């Protein structure tokens, strides 16, 4: 009797590994499908934008405008902030790295 039931124990010991493998497969499949749908939605949004703004397509290096190039709606919080995109240098914009780490230069 023990010879005929041994394969059930061996199969039962593989069930956790099979279950984890299936969970991993479903998770990766869901991620890849979501990524594919997101990329398609981005392409469609770019096509829609290019269709509604034909004069701007090709004027810049990308189809999608930079946030600084978009008009600011009246009454928004951004309308009251000073702009730093007007070409003026920003004072004390942060540390720059000259490649020299010693202080006696």
C-alpha positions in Angstrom: 0.0 0.0 0.0 2.8 2.4 0.7 4.1 2.1 -2.9 0.9 3.3 -4.5 0.4 6.4 -2.3 4.0 7.7 -2.3 3.5 9.7 -5.5 0.7 11.7 -3.8 3.1 12.9 -1.1 5.6 13.8 -3.8 3.1 15.7 -5.8 1.7 17.4 -2.6 5.2 18.6 -1.8 5.4 20.4 -5.2 2.0 22.2 -4.8 3.4 25.2 -2.8 6.1 25.8 -5.4 3.6 25.5 -8.3 1.2 27.9 -6.4 3.9 30.5 -5.9 5.0 30.1 -9.5 1.5 30.7 -10.7 1.1 33.8 -8.5 4.4 35.2 -9.9 3.3 34.5 -13.4 -0.1 36.2 -12.9 1.6 39.2 -11.3 4.2 39.7 -14.0 1.5 39.2 -16.7 -0.6 41.9 -15.1 2.3 44.3 -14.9 3.2 43.7 -18.6 -0.4 44.2 -19.7 -0.7 47.4 -17.7 2.5 48.7 -19.1 1.3 47.9 -22.6 -2.0 49.7 -22.0 -0.3 52.7 -20.5 2.1 53.0 -23.5 -0.8 52.8 -25.9 -2.7 55.5 -24.0 0.4 57.7 -24.0 0.7 57.3 -27.8 -3.0 58.0 -28.3 -2.7 61.1 -26.1 0.3 62.3 -28.1 -1.6 61.7 -31.4 -4.6 63.6 -30.1 -2.5 66.5 -28.9 -0.6 66.6 -32.2 -4.0 66.6 -34.1 -5.3 69.6 -32.0 -2.0 71.5 -32.1 -0.6 71.0 -35.6 1.4 74.3 -35.6 3.4 73.2 -32.6 4.3 69.7 -33.9 7.9 69.8 -35.1 8.5 73.2 -33.5 10.2 71.5 -30.5 12.1 68.3 -30.1 9.1 66.5 -28.7 5.4 66.4 -29.5 4.4 67.0 -25.8 5.0 70.5 -24.6 7.1 71.4 -21.5 5.1 72.5 -18.5 6.9 75.9 -18.7 5.5 76.4 -22.2 1.8 75.9 -21.2 -0.4 78.8 -20.4 -1.2 79.4 -16.8 -4.9 79.6 -16.0 -6.0 82.8 -14.3 -6.6 82.5 -10.6 -4.4 79.4 -10.2 -1.7 79.3 -7.6 1.0 79.1 -10.3 -0.1 82.5 -11.7 1.1 84.2 -8.5 4.5 82.5 -8.3 7.6 84.2 -9.9 8.8 82.5 -13.0 12.3 81.2 -13.3 12.0 80.0 -16.8 12.3 83.5 -18.4 16.0 82.9 -19.3 17.3 84.7 -16.2 19.9 82.8 -14.2 18.9 81.7 -10.8 21.1 83.0 -8.0 22.6 80.3 -5.8 21.0 77.4 -7.8 23.0 74.8 -5.9 26.4 73.3 -5.7 28.4 72.7 -8.8 31.0 70.0 -9.1 34.3 71.0 -10.5 36.0 67.7 -10.1 38.4 69.0 -7.4 37.5 67.7 -3.9 40.3 69.5 -2.1 39.7 72.8 -0.4 43.1 74.4 -1.3 42.5 75.4 -4.9 
